[in-house]
Amino acid sequence: MDEQWQELKGLSVQVSEVLYVPTLEAPEEKPHPFVYFVDIINDSDEQVTLHGRKWVVREHNGETTVLEGDGIVGQRPVLPPKDRYSYNSYHVLAGSGTACGAFYGVTDSGRRVFVAIPEFGMAVPDWV
């Protein structure tokens, strides 16, 4: 029987900043790139190795895209207790939208854990 994924008390995610960056390359059908800055904070007593992520991106027009995969920006970060991992990446959208999701990994004791990524907005500026 598969072990269930569990939230780990003390493991949290903060999206500290979201920027509209029109100079980034984006496909014609999704011309609006947004850079986001993420901090994954391990205030638990256990070391965690993060293995992957799942994003749910909702566009202003109702379109929803689910992005899931191994690694976090190509890495499997190891977070000792009281440590953090910070990175930035970007989503491209057809217009304004929101994103949320989860990171998942394993503790040193072998427990499968996840942490929710709080929803954040990506608004196309009025000047565009």
C-alpha positions, 0 to 999 in steps of 0.5 A: 500500500502506498504511503500517503503524502503528509504536510511537515509542520514547520516547512513553509513557502513564501513567494516574496516578489512577482515581477512583470518582465516583458524583455523575457522571451515568451511565445506569441500566444502567451506574451506576458512573462512574470518572474517570481521569487520563492523561499522554501523554509524548513523550520522543522526538526527534520532534514528534507530533500525536495524532489519535485513540484506541481504548479496550477496556473489559472489564466484570466480567460479560465484556462488552467495549466498544471505543470508537474515534474522532477526537481526544482529549477533542475536541482533536488535541494537538501534543506537541513533543519532551520535552513531555507532554499531560495530561487526564482523562475517564471511563468508566461501567460496570455494575460493576468492570472494566478498560480499555486501548487506544492513542492514534495520531497522526503525526510531523512526518516523516509517520510514523504512530505509536501508543502503548499505554495500559496496562491499569488497573482500575476497582473499585466500592468496597465501600461502594456 
